[in-house]
Amino acid sequence: MRPEEFRLSTTKPGLQGTVSSVRYFGNHDEVEVALPNNGVRVRQPIGQWVVGQTVFVSLVPNGGWLLQA
């Protein structure tokens, strides 16, 4: 999954996590979110998230790829 295929929210639905870092990349932030069993990196608009904040992670509509086994 690519960082831009995730969405963050302060309310459900989604997996609950905690912002562990925020990195500024000029026209966006990359937000690291610690989840119960792993973590994800999420591309977000600048200045919306802070370390320690509780967030909910979900996929954007049509995000990701379906792989055949």
Predicted model as a PDB file, atoms N, CA, C, CB and O in Angstrom, pLDDT in the B-factor column:
MODEL        1                                                                  
ATOM      1  N   MET A   1       0.832  -1.171   0.000  1.00 70.00           N  
ATOM      2  CA  MET A   1       0.000   0.000   0.000  1.00 70.00           C  
ATOM      3  C   MET A   1       0.886   1.247   0.000  1.00 70.00           C  
ATOM      4  CB  MET A   1      -0.952  -0.009   1.210  1.00 70.00           C  
ATOM      5  O   MET A   1       1.908   1.309   0.684  1.00 70.00           O  
ATOM      6  N   ARG A   2       0.478   2.203  -0.761  1.00 75.00           N  
ATOM      7  CA  ARG A   2       1.210   3.463  -0.826  1.00 75.00           C  
ATOM      8  C   ARG A   2       0.629   4.459   0.180  1.00 75.00           C  
ATOM      9  CB  ARG A   2       1.163   4.048  -2.258  1.00 75.00           C  
ATOM     10  O   ARG A   2      -0.557   4.379   0.497  1.00 75.00           O  
ATOM     11  N   PRO A   3       1.436   5.394   0.689  1.00 77.00           N  
ATOM     12  CA  PRO A   3       0.956   6.337   1.699  1.00 77.00           C  
ATOM     13  C   PRO A   3      -0.278   7.132   1.287  1.00 77.00           C  
ATOM     14  CB  PRO A   3       2.045   7.284   2.039  1.00 77.00           C  
ATOM     15  O   PRO A   3      -1.089   7.495   2.139  1.00 77.00           O  
ATOM     16  N   GLU A   4      -0.430   7.405   0.000  1.00 80.00           N  
ATOM     17  CA  GLU A   4      -1.584   8.187  -0.446  1.00 80.00           C  
ATOM     18  C   GLU A   4      -2.863   7.355  -0.561  1.00 80.00           C  
ATOM     19  CB  GLU A   4      -1.280   8.827  -1.780  1.00 80.00           C  
ATOM     20  O   GLU A   4      -3.926   7.902  -0.853  1.00 80.00           O  
ATOM     21  N   GLU A   5      -2.776   6.038  -0.336  1.00 84.00           N  
ATOM     22  CA  GLU A   5      -3.953   5.172  -0.420  1.00 84.00           C  
ATOM     23  C   GLU A   5      -4.663   4.997   0.924  1.00 84.00           C  
ATOM     24  CB  GLU A   5      -3.551   3.818  -0.954  1.00 84.00           C  
ATOM     25  O   GLU A   5      -5.669   4.294   1.019  1.00 84.00           O  
ATOM     26  N   PHE A   6      -4.127   5.644   1.954  1.00 88.00           N  
ATOM     27  CA  PHE A   6      -4.756   5.620   3.266  1.00 88.00           C  
ATOM     28  C   PHE A   6      -5.379   6.982   3.565  1.00 88.00           C  
ATOM     29  CB  PHE A   6      -3.731   5.238   4.358  1.00 88.00           C  
ATOM     30  O   PHE A   6      -5.012   7.999   2.977  1.00 88.00           O  
ATOM     31  N   ARG A   7      -6.320   6.971   4.484  1.00 91.00           N  
ATOM     32  CA  ARG A   7      -6.970   8.204   4.926  1.00 91.00           C  
ATOM     33  C   ARG A   7      -6.941   8.213   6.449  1.00 91.00           C  
ATOM     34  CB  ARG A   7      -8.448   8.314   4.377  1.00 91.00           C  
ATOM     35  O   ARG A   7      -7.095   7.167   7.081  1.00 91.00           O  
ATOM     36  N   LEU A   8      -6.745   9.381   7.037  1.00 95.00           N  
ATOM     37  CA  LEU A   8      -6.795   9.540   8.491  1.00 95.00           C  
ATOM     38  C   LEU A   8      -8.026  10.333   8.874  1.00 95.00           C  
ATOM     39  CB  LEU A   8      -5.521  10.235   9.019  1.00 95.00           C  
ATOM     40  O   LEU A   8      -8.486  11.207   8.139  1.00 95.00           O  
ATOM     41  N   SER A   9      -8.547  10.004  10.042  1.00 94.00           N  
ATOM     42  CA  SER A   9      -9.701  10.712  10.582  1.00 94.00           C  
ATOM     43  C   SER A   9      -9.587  10.725  12.099  1.00 94.00           C  
ATOM     44  CB  SER A   9     -11.040  10.052  10.124  1.00 94.00           C  
ATOM     45  O   SER A   9      -8.883   9.899  12.680  1.00 94.00           O  
ATOM     46  N   THR A  10     -10.271  11.651  12.733  1.00 94.00           N  
ATOM     47  CA  THR A  10     -10.313  11.674  14.196  1.00 94.00           C  
ATOM     48  C   THR A  10     -11.505  10.877  14.723  1.00 94.00           C  
ATOM     49  CB  THR A  10     -10.380  13.123  14.707  1.00 94.00           C  
ATOM     50  O   THR A  10     -11.674  10.736  15.934  1.00 94.00           O  
ATOM     51  N   THR A  11     -12.324  10.359  13.818  1.00 92.00           N  
ATOM     52  CA  THR A  11     -13.489   9.550  14.193  1.00 92.00           C  
ATOM     53  C   THR A  11     -13.516   8.276  13.369  1.00 92.00           C  
ATOM     54  CB  THR A  11     -14.803  10.344  14.001  1.00 92.00           C  
ATOM     55  O   THR A  11     -12.882   8.194  12.317  1.00 92.00           O  
ATOM     56  N   LYS A  12     -14.261   7.270  13.855  1.00 90.00           N  
ATOM     57  CA  LYS A  12     -14.407   6.024  13.124  1.00 90.00           C  
ATOM     58  C   LYS A  12     -15.134   6.285  11.822  1.00 90.00           C  
ATOM     59  CB  LYS A  12     -15.154   4.975  13.963  1.00 90.00           C  
ATOM     60  O   LYS A  12     -15.794   7.319  11.724  1.00 90.00           O  
ATOM     61  N   PRO A  13     -15.067   5.436  10.819  1.00 89.00           N  
ATOM     62  CA  PRO A  13     -14.549   4.080  10.822  1.00 89.00           C  
ATOM     63  C   PRO A  13     -13.038   4.048  10.580  1.00 89.00           C  
ATOM     64  CB  PRO A  13     -15.264   3.251   9.770  1.00 89.00           C  
ATOM     65  O   PRO A  13     -12.430   5.041  10.181  1.00 89.00           O  
ATOM     66  N   GLY A  14     -12.461   2.882  10.834  1.00 92.00           N  
ATOM     67  CA  GLY A  14     -11.047   2.653  10.596  1.00 92.00           C  
ATOM     68  C   GLY A  14     -10.389   1.980  11.779  1.00 92.00           C  
ATOM     69  O   GLY A  14     -10.995   1.797  12.835  1.00 92.00           O  
ATOM     70  N   LEU A  15      -9.119   1.612  11.575  1.00 93.00           N  
ATOM     71  CA  LEU A  15      -8.318   1.033  12.650  1.00 93.00           C  
ATOM     72  C   LEU A  15      -7.796   2.155  13.529  1.00 93.00           C  
ATOM     73  CB  LEU A  15      -7.146   0.180  12.086  1.00 93.00           C  
ATOM     74  O   LEU A  15      -7.261   3.144  13.027  1.00 93.00           O  
ATOM     75  N   GLN A  16      -7.947   2.008  14.831  1.00 96.00           N  
ATOM     76  CA  GLN A  16      -7.462   3.037  15.752  1.00 96.00           C  
ATOM     77  C   GLN A  16      -5.959   2.916  15.909  1.00 96.00           C  
ATOM     78  CB  GLN A  16      -8.159   2.925  17.125  1.00 96.00           C  
ATOM     79  O   GLN A  16      -5.420   1.822  16.075  1.00 96.00           O  
ATOM     80  N   GLY A  17      -5.292   4.060  15.855  1.00 97.00           N  
ATOM     81  CA  GLY A  17      -3.853   4.110  16.039  1.00 97.00           C  
ATOM     82  C   GLY A  17      -3.445   5.418  16.672  1.00 97.00           C  
ATOM     83  O   GLY A  17      -4.283   6.252  17.016  1.00 97.00           O  
ATOM     84  N   THR A  18      -2.130   5.585  16.822  1.00 98.00           N  
ATOM     85  CA  THR A  18      -1.571   6.792  17.420  1.00 98.00           C  
ATOM     86  C   THR A  18      -0.503   7.354  16.499  1.00 98.00           C  
ATOM     87  CB  THR A  18      -0.986   6.502  18.825  1.00 98.00           C  
ATOM     88  O   THR A  18       0.353   6.614  16.014  1.00 98.00           O  
ATOM     89  N   VAL A  19      -0.546   8.655  16.254  1.00 98.00           N  
ATOM     90  CA  VAL A  19       0.465   9.307  15.429  1.00 98.00           C  
ATOM     91  C   VAL A  19       1.803   9.219  16.152  1.00 98.00           C  
ATOM     92  CB  VAL A  19       0.082  10.794  15.129  1.00 98.00           C  
ATOM     93  O   VAL A  19       1.943   9.697  17.278  1.00 98.00           O  
ATOM     94  N   SER A  20       2.794   8.599  15.492  1.00 98.00           N  
ATOM     95  CA  SER A  20       4.112   8.453  16.110  1.00 98.00           C  
ATOM     96  C   SER A  20       5.131   9.445  15.558  1.00 98.00           C  
ATOM     97  CB  SER A  20       4.620   7.041  15.911  1.00 98.00           C  
ATOM     98  O   SER A  20       6.112   9.756  16.232  1.00 98.00           O  
ATOM     99  N   SER A  21       4.913   9.950  14.337  1.00 97.00           N  
ATOM    100  CA  SER A  21       5.771  11.008  13.800  1.00 97.00           C  
ATOM    101  C   SER A  21       5.058  11.700  12.645  1.00 97.00           C  
ATOM    102  CB  SER A  21       7.139  10.434  13.334  1.00 97.00           C  
ATOM    103  O   SER A  21       4.174  11.137  11.999  1.00 97.00           O  
ATOM    104  N   VAL A  22       5.474  12.942  12.407  1.00 97.00           N  
ATOM    105  CA  VAL A  22       4.954  13.729  11.288  1.00 97.00           C  
ATOM    106  C   VAL A  22       6.159  14.343  10.591  1.00 97.00           C  
ATOM    107  CB  VAL A  22       3.929  14.841  11.768  1.00 97.00           C  
ATOM    108  O   VAL A  22       6.969  15.022  11.220  1.00 97.00           O  
ATOM    109  N   ARG A  23       6.274  14.099   9.282  1.00 96.00           N  
ATOM    110  CA  ARG A  23       7.385  14.651   8.505  1.00 96.00           C  
ATOM    111  C   ARG A  23       6.834  15.565   7.412  1.00 96.00           C  
ATOM    112  CB  ARG A  23       8.250  13.513   7.885  1.00 96.00           C  
ATOM    113  O   ARG A  23       5.917  15.194   6.679  1.00 96.00           O  
ATOM    114  N   TYR A  24       7.397  16.745   7.317  1.00 95.00           N  
ATOM    115  CA  TYR A  24       6.994  17.738   6.319  1.00 95.00           C  
ATOM    116  C   TYR A  24       7.719  17.462   5.008  1.00 95.00           C  
ATOM    117  CB  TYR A  24       7.292  19.181   6.817  1.00 95.00           C  
ATOM    118  O   TYR A  24       8.938  17.286   5.002  1.00 95.00           O  
ATOM    119  N   PHE A  25       6.982  17.422   3.892  1.00 92.00           N  
ATOM    120  CA  PHE A  25       7.561  17.171   2.582  1.00 92.00           C  
ATOM    121  C   PHE A  25       7.196  18.259   1.578  1.00 92.00           C  
ATOM    122  CB  PHE A  25       7.109  15.823   2.067  1.00 92.00           C  
ATOM    123  O   PHE A  25       7.000  17.958   0.400  1.00 92.00           O  
ATOM    124  N   GLY A  26       7.100  19.504   2.005  1.00 91.00           N  
ATOM    125  CA  GLY A  26       6.830  20.608   1.094  1.00 91.00           C  
ATOM    126  C   GLY A  26       5.352  20.819   0.835  1.00 91.00           C  
ATOM    127  O   GLY A  26       4.756  21.763   1.355  1.00 91.00           O  
ATOM    128  N   ASN A  27       4.748  19.935   0.023  1.00 93.00           N  
ATOM    129  CA  ASN A  27       3.327  20.104  -0.286  1.00 93.00           C  
ATOM    130  C   ASN A  27       2.435  19.111   0.446  1.00 93.00           C  
ATOM    131  CB  ASN A  27       3.109  19.971  -1.766  1.00 93.00           C  
ATOM    132  O   ASN A  27       1.228  19.076   0.208  1.00 93.00           O  
ATOM    133  N   HIS A  28       3.010  18.303   1.332  1.00 94.00           N  
ATOM    134  CA  HIS A  28       2.236  17.360   2.143  1.00 94.00           C  
ATOM    135  C   HIS A  28       3.058  16.923   3.351  1.00 94.00           C  
ATOM    136  CB  HIS A  28       1.811  16.129   1.301  1.00 94.00           C  
ATOM    137  O   HIS A  28       4.268  17.139   3.405  1.00 94.00           O  
ATOM    138  N   ASP A  29       2.387  16.310   4.311  1.00 95.00           N  
ATOM    139  CA  ASP A  29       3.048  15.665   5.450  1.00 95.00           C  
ATOM    140  C   ASP A  29       2.960  14.162   5.264  1.00 95.00           C  
ATOM    141  CB  ASP A  29       2.405  16.098   6.810  1.00 95.00           C  
ATOM    142  O   ASP A  29       1.991  13.660   4.694  1.00 95.00           O  
ATOM    143  N   GLU A  30       3.969  13.438   5.741  1.00 95.00           N  
ATOM    144  CA  GLU A  30       3.862  11.992   5.857  1.00 95.00           C  
ATOM    145  C   GLU A  30       3.742  11.675   7.343  1.00 95.00           C  
ATOM    146  CB  GLU A  30       5.096  11.258   5.200  1.00 95.00           C  
ATOM    147  O   GLU A  30       4.624  11.998   8.139  1.00 95.00           O  
ATOM    148  N   VAL A  31       2.638  11.039   7.693  1.00 97.00           N  
ATOM    149  CA  VAL A  31       2.292  10.762   9.075  1.00 97.00           C  
ATOM    150  C   VAL A  31       2.495   9.283   9.346  1.00 97.00           C  
ATOM    151  CB  VAL A  31       0.838  11.185   9.383  1.00 97.00           C  
ATOM    152  O   VAL A  31       1.887   8.441   8.686  1.00 97.00           O  
ATOM    153  N   GLU A  32       3.346   8.961  10.314  1.00 97.00           N  
ATOM    154  CA  GLU A  32       3.531   7.572  10.750  1.00 97.00           C  
ATOM    155  C   GLU A  32       2.504   7.294  11.828  1.00 97.00           C  
ATOM    156  CB  GLU A  32       4.993   7.311  11.276  1.00 97.00           C  
ATOM    157  O   GLU A  32       2.383   8.043  12.797  1.00 97.00           O  
ATOM    158  N   VAL A  33       1.756   6.196  11.650  1.00 97.00           N  
ATOM    159  CA  VAL A  33       0.729   5.829  12.616  1.00 97.00           C  
ATOM    160  C   VAL A  33       1.049   4.451  13.172  1.00 97.00           C  
ATOM    161  CB  VAL A  33      -0.683   5.853  11.971  1.00 97.00           C  
ATOM    162  O   VAL A  33       1.194   3.490  12.416  1.00 97.00           O  
ATOM    163  N   ALA A  34       1.160   4.353  14.493  1.00 97.00           N  
ATOM    164  CA  ALA A  34       1.380   3.074  15.168  1.00 97.00           C  
ATOM    165  C   ALA A  34       0.010   2.417  15.365  1.00 97.00           C  
ATOM    166  CB  ALA A  34       2.135   3.266  16.551  1.00 97.00           C  
ATOM    167  O   ALA A  34      -0.887   2.988  15.986  1.00 97.00           O  
ATOM    168  N   LEU A  35      -0.127   1.207  14.823  1.00 94.00           N  
ATOM    169  CA  LEU A  35      -1.348   0.408  14.958  1.00 94.00           C  
ATOM    170  C   LEU A  35      -1.084  -0.721  15.936  1.00 94.00           C  
ATOM    171  CB  LEU A  35      -1.817  -0.151  13.581  1.00 94.00           C  
ATOM    172  O   LEU A  35       0.068  -0.918  16.324  1.00 94.00           O  
ATOM    173  N   PRO A  36      -2.103  -1.482  16.360  1.00 90.00           N  
ATOM    174  CA  PRO A  36      -1.886  -2.539  17.352  1.00 90.00           C  
ATOM    175  C   PRO A  36      -0.787  -3.547  17.001  1.00 90.00           C  
ATOM    176  CB  PRO A  36      -3.157  -3.275  17.556  1.00 90.00           C  
ATOM    177  O   PRO A  36      -0.023  -3.945  17.879  1.00 90.00           O  
ATOM    178  N   ASN A  37      -0.692  -3.969  15.722  1.00 91.00           N  
ATOM    179  CA  ASN A  37       0.293  -4.995  15.361  1.00 91.00           C  
ATOM    180  C   ASN A  37       1.369  -4.520  14.402  1.00 91.00           C  
ATOM    181  CB  ASN A  37      -0.403  -6.160  14.759  1.00 91.00           C  
ATOM    182  O   ASN A  37       2.285  -5.284  14.097  1.00 91.00           O  
ATOM    183  N   ASN A  38       1.294  -3.293  13.916  1.00 92.00           N  
ATOM    184  CA  ASN A  38       2.283  -2.757  12.984  1.00 92.00           C  
ATOM    185  C   ASN A  38       2.082  -1.260  12.855  1.00 92.00           C  
ATOM    186  CB  ASN A  38       2.181  -3.445  11.600  1.00 92.00           C  
ATOM    187  O   ASN A  38       1.497  -0.632  13.737  1.00 92.00           O  
ATOM    188  N   GLY A  39       2.553  -0.695  11.783  1.00 93.00           N  
ATOM    189  CA  GLY A  39       2.368   0.723  11.560  1.00 93.00           C  
ATOM    190  C   GLY A  39       2.203   1.011  10.084  1.00 93.00           C  
ATOM    191  O   GLY A  39       2.506   0.164   9.244  1.00 93.00           O  
ATOM    192  N   VAL A  40       1.724   2.200   9.763  1.00 94.00           N  
ATOM    193  CA  VAL A  40       1.581   2.628   8.380  1.00 94.00           C  
ATOM    194  C   VAL A  40       2.044   4.064   8.239  1.00 94.00           C  
ATOM    195  CB  VAL A  40       0.126   2.480   7.906  1.00 94.00           C  
ATOM    196  O   VAL A  40       2.075   4.828   9.204  1.00 94.00           O  
ATOM    197  N   ARG A  41       2.399   4.408   7.028  1.00 94.00           N  
ATOM    198  CA  ARG A  41       2.759   5.775   6.679  1.00 94.00           C  
ATOM    199  C   ARG A  41       1.644   6.311   5.793  1.00 94.00           C  
ATOM    200  CB  ARG A  41       4.163   5.849   5.958  1.00 94.00           C  
ATOM    201  O   ARG A  41       1.238   5.658   4.832  1.00 94.00           O  
ATOM    202  N   VAL A  42       1.147   7.510   6.121  1.00 94.00           N  
ATOM    203  CA  VAL A  42      -0.003   8.082   5.430  1.00 94.00           C  
ATOM    204  C   VAL A  42       0.346   9.476   4.933  1.00 94.00           C  
ATOM    205  CB  VAL A  42      -1.241   8.127   6.356  1.00 94.00           C  
ATOM    206  O   VAL A  42       0.845  10.303   5.697  1.00 94.00           O  
ATOM    207  N   ARG A  43       0.085   9.743   3.650  1.00 93.00           N  
ATOM    208  CA  ARG A  43       0.296  11.081   3.083  1.00 93.00           C  
ATOM    209  C   ARG A  43      -0.946  11.916   3.362  1.00 93.00           C  
ATOM    210  CB  ARG A  43       0.594  11.013   1.538  1.00 93.00           C  
ATOM    211  O   ARG A  43      -2.064  11.504   3.049  1.00 93.00           O  
ATOM    212  N   GLN A  44      -0.743  13.104   3.957  1.00 93.00           N  
ATOM    213  CA  GLN A  44      -1.852  13.961   4.358  1.00 93.00           C  
ATOM    214  C   GLN A  44      -1.537  15.425   4.067  1.00 93.00           C  
ATOM    215  CB  GLN A  44      -2.164  13.770   5.846  1.00 93.00           C  
ATOM    216  O   GLN A  44      -0.373  15.796   3.916  1.00 93.00           O  
ATOM    217  N   PRO A  45      -2.593  16.269   3.988  1.00 92.00           N  
ATOM    218  CA  PRO A  45      -2.350  17.711   3.860  1.00 92.00           C  
ATOM    219  C   PRO A  45      -1.521  18.221   5.045  1.00 92.00           C  
ATOM    220  CB  PRO A  45      -3.695  18.484   3.771  1.00 92.00           C  
ATOM    221  O   PRO A  45      -1.512  17.613   6.115  1.00 92.00           O  
ATOM    222  N   ILE A  46      -0.845  19.312   4.845  1.00 93.00           N  
ATOM    223  CA  ILE A  46       0.092  19.859   5.830  1.00 93.00           C  
ATOM    224  C   ILE A  46      -0.628  20.367   7.081  1.00 93.00           C  
ATOM    225  CB  ILE A  46       0.905  20.991   5.206  1.00 93.00           C  
ATOM    226  O   ILE A  46      -1.679  21.004   7.005  1.00 93.00           O  
ATOM    227  N   GLY A  47      -0.018  20.059   8.252  1.00 91.00           N  
ATOM    228  CA  GLY A  47      -0.393  20.690   9.502  1.00 91.00           C  
ATOM    229  C   GLY A  47      -1.643  20.205  10.204  1.00 91.00           C  
ATOM    230  O   GLY A  47      -2.167  20.916  11.061  1.00 91.00           O  
ATOM    231  N   GLN A  48      -2.144  19.025   9.876  1.00 92.00           N  
ATOM    232  CA  GLN A  48      -3.385  18.565  10.495  1.00 92.00           C  
ATOM    233  C   GLN A  48      -3.190  17.606  11.666  1.00 92.00           C  
ATOM    234  CB  GLN A  48      -4.229  17.905   9.467  1.00 92.00           C  
ATOM    235  O   GLN A  48      -4.121  17.401  12.444  1.00 92.00           O  
ATOM    236  N   TRP A  49      -1.999  17.011  11.812  1.00 96.00           N  
ATOM    237  CA  TRP A  49      -1.808  15.928  12.771  1.00 96.00           C  
ATOM    238  C   TRP A  49      -0.626  16.204  13.674  1.00 96.00           C  
ATOM    239  CB  TRP A  49      -1.613  14.603  12.050  1.00 96.00           C  
ATOM    240  O   TRP A  49       0.345  16.836  13.258  1.00 96.00           O  
ATOM    241  N   VAL A  50      -0.705  15.722  14.946  1.00 96.00           N  
ATOM    242  CA  VAL A  50       0.375  15.927  15.907  1.00 96.00           C  
ATOM    243  C   VAL A  50       0.741  14.591  16.556  1.00 96.00           C  
ATOM    244  CB  VAL A  50      -0.035  16.971  16.985  1.00 96.00           C  
ATOM    245  O   VAL A  50      -0.100  13.704  16.699  1.00 96.00           O  
ATOM    246  N   VAL A  51       1.993  14.469  16.940  1.00 98.00           N  
ATOM    247  CA  VAL A  51       2.482  13.249  17.601  1.00 98.00           C  
ATOM    248  C   VAL A  51       1.674  13.015  18.876  1.00 98.00           C  
ATOM    249  CB  VAL A  51       4.013  13.356  17.929  1.00 98.00           C  
ATOM    250  O   VAL A  51       1.435  13.937  19.656  1.00 98.00           O  
ATOM    251  N   GLY A  52       1.258  11.760  19.070  1.00 98.00           N  
ATOM    252  CA  GLY A  52       0.483  11.377  20.239  1.00 98.00           C  
ATOM    253  C   GLY A  52      -1.018  11.413  20.019  1.00 98.00           C  
ATOM    254  O   GLY A  52      -1.777  10.913  20.849  1.00 98.00           O  
ATOM    255  N   GLN A  53      -1.454  11.993  18.916  1.00 97.00           N  
ATOM    256  CA  GLN A  53      -2.882  12.106  18.613  1.00 97.00           C  
ATOM    257  C   GLN A  53      -3.475  10.737  18.254  1.00 97.00           C  
ATOM    258  CB  GLN A  53      -3.106  13.104  17.458  1.00 97.00           C  
ATOM    259  O   GLN A  53      -2.845   9.956  17.541  1.00 97.00           O  
ATOM    260  N   THR A  54      -4.676  10.450  18.742  1.00 97.00           N  
ATOM    261  CA  THR A  54      -5.399   9.232  18.372  1.00 97.00           C  
ATOM    262  C   THR A  54      -6.094   9.470  17.046  1.00 97.00           C  
ATOM    263  CB  THR A  54      -6.425   8.820  19.472  1.00 97.00           C  
ATOM    264  O   THR A  54      -6.788  10.472  16.869  1.00 97.00           O  
ATOM    265  N   VAL A  55      -5.903   8.531  16.098  1.00 97.00           N  
ATOM    266  CA  VAL A  55      -6.490   8.658  14.766  1.00 97.00           C  
ATOM    267  C   VAL A  55      -7.088   7.310  14.346  1.00 97.00           C  
ATOM    268  CB  VAL A  55      -5.421   9.137  13.731  1.00 97.00           C  
ATOM    269  O   VAL A  55      -6.849   6.281  14.977  1.00 97.00           O  
ATOM    270  N   PHE A  56      -7.863   7.346  13.277  1.00 97.00           N  
ATOM    271  CA  PHE A  56      -8.431   6.146  12.679  1.00 97.00           C  
ATOM    272  C   PHE A  56      -7.967   6.079  11.230  1.00 97.00           C  
ATOM    273  CB  PHE A  56      -9.996   6.141  12.776  1.00 97.00           C  
ATOM    274  O   PHE A  56      -8.093   7.054  10.488  1.00 97.00           O  
ATOM    275  N   VAL A  57      -7.428   4.925  10.825  1.00 94.00           N  
ATOM    276  CA  VAL A  57      -6.856   4.732   9.501  1.00 94.00           C  
ATOM    277  C   VAL A  57      -7.799   3.873   8.669  1.00 94.00           C  
ATOM    278  CB  VAL A  57      -5.453   4.083   9.591  1.00 94.00           C  
ATOM    279  O   VAL A  57      -8.269   2.830   9.122  1.00 94.00           O  
ATOM    280  N   SER A  58      -8.069   4.326   7.442  1.00 90.00           N  
ATOM    281  CA  SER A  58      -8.877   3.540   6.507  1.00 90.00           C  
ATOM    282  C   SER A  58      -8.301   3.722   5.101  1.00 90.00           C  
ATOM    283  CB  SER A  58     -10.392   3.970   6.558  1.00 90.00           C  
ATOM    284  O   SER A  58      -7.424   4.558   4.885  1.00 90.00           O  
ATOM    285  N   LEU A  59      -8.802   2.935   4.154  1.00 85.00           N  
ATOM    286  CA  LEU A  59      -8.386   3.059   2.760  1.00 85.00           C  
ATOM    287  C   LEU A  59      -9.241   4.092   2.049  1.00 85.00           C  
ATOM    288  CB  LEU A  59      -8.476   1.703   2.041  1.00 85.00           C  
ATOM    289  O   LEU A  59     -10.427   4.237   2.344  1.00 85.00           O  
ATOM    290  N   VAL A  60      -8.632   4.812   1.108  1.00 80.00           N  
ATOM    291  CA  VAL A  60      -9.422   5.688   0.251  1.00 80.00           C  
ATOM    292  C   VAL A  60     -10.259   4.798  -0.665  1.00 80.00           C  
ATOM    293  CB  VAL A  60      -8.506   6.671  -0.577  1.00 80.00           C  
ATOM    294  O   VAL A  60      -9.886   3.646  -0.892  1.00 80.00           O  
ATOM    295  N   PRO A  61     -11.372   5.290  -1.196  1.00 73.00           N  
ATOM    296  CA  PRO A  61     -12.160   4.482  -2.123  1.00 73.00           C  
ATOM    297  C   PRO A  61     -11.299   4.002  -3.301  1.00 73.00           C  
ATOM    298  CB  PRO A  61     -13.368   5.289  -2.638  1.00 73.00           C  
ATOM    299  O   PRO A  61     -10.563   4.783  -3.903  1.00 73.00           O  
ATOM    300  N   ASN A  62     -11.401   2.737  -3.610  1.00 71.00           N  
ATOM    301  CA  ASN A  62     -10.632   2.087  -4.682  1.00 71.00           C  
ATOM    302  C   ASN A  62      -9.132   2.083  -4.416  1.00 71.00           C  
ATOM    303  CB  ASN A  62     -10.902   2.775  -6.001  1.00 71.00           C  
ATOM    304  O   ASN A  62      -8.346   1.973  -5.357  1.00 71.00           O  
ATOM    305  N   GLY A  63      -8.716   2.201  -3.158  1.00 64.00           N  
ATOM    306  CA  GLY A  63      -7.308   2.170  -2.817  1.00 64.00           C  
ATOM    307  C   GLY A  63      -6.758   0.758  -2.815  1.00 64.00           C  
ATOM    308  O   GLY A  63      -7.481  -0.193  -2.518  1.00 64.00           O  
ATOM    309  N   GLY A  64      -5.492   0.616  -3.142  1.00 64.00           N  
ATOM    310  CA  GLY A  64      -4.827  -0.680  -3.133  1.00 64.00           C  
ATOM    311  C   GLY A  64      -5.022  -1.446  -4.427  1.00 64.00           C  
ATOM    312  O   GLY A  64      -5.710  -0.999  -5.345  1.00 64.00           O  
ATOM    313  N   TRP A  65      -4.403  -2.601  -4.472  1.00 64.00           N  
ATOM    314  CA  TRP A  65      -4.498  -3.477  -5.643  1.00 64.00           C  
ATOM    315  C   TRP A  65      -4.982  -4.828  -5.207  1.00 64.00           C  
ATOM    316  CB  TRP A  65      -3.146  -3.598  -6.372  1.00 64.00           C  
ATOM    317  O   TRP A  65      -4.604  -5.318  -4.143  1.00 64.00           O  
ATOM    318  N   LEU A  66      -5.805  -5.429  -6.009  1.00 64.00           N  
ATOM    319  CA  LEU A  66      -6.260  -6.798  -5.759  1.00 64.00           C  
ATOM    320  C   LEU A  66      -5.300  -7.746  -6.452  1.00 64.00           C  
ATOM    321  CB  LEU A  66      -7.727  -7.018  -6.260  1.00 64.00           C  
ATOM    322  O   LEU A  66      -5.149  -7.700  -7.673  1.00 64.00           O  
ATOM    323  N   LEU A  67      -4.648  -8.611  -5.676  1.00 64.00           N  
ATOM    324  CA  LEU A  67      -3.696  -9.567  -6.238  1.00 64.00           C  
ATOM    325  C   LEU A  67      -4.320 -10.962  -6.240  1.00 64.00           C  
ATOM    326  CB  LEU A  67      -2.362  -9.561  -5.434  1.00 64.00           C  
ATOM    327  O   LEU A  67      -4.920 -11.389  -5.254  1.00 64.00           O  
ATOM    328  N   GLN A  68      -4.170 -11.655  -7.353  1.00 74.00           N  
ATOM    329  CA  GLN A  68      -4.670 -13.019  -7.448  1.00 74.00           C  
ATOM    330  C   GLN A  68      -3.647 -13.970  -6.862  1.00 74.00           C  
ATOM    331  CB  GLN A  68      -4.988 -13.394  -8.909  1.00 74.00           C  
ATOM    332  O   GLN A  68      -2.445 -13.802  -7.068  1.00 74.00           O  
ATOM    333  N   ALA A  69      -4.123 -14.974  -6.127  1.00 70.00           N  
ATOM    334  CA  ALA A  69      -3.210 -15.952  -5.522  1.00 70.00           C  
ATOM    335  C   ALA A  69      -2.834 -17.019  -6.507  1.00 70.00           C  
ATOM    336  CB  ALA A  69      -3.831 -16.586  -4.292  1.00 70.00           C  
ATOM    337  O   ALA A  69      -2.073 -17.927  -6.173  1.00 70.00           O  
TER     338      ALA A  69                                                      
ENDMDL                                                                          
END                                                                             
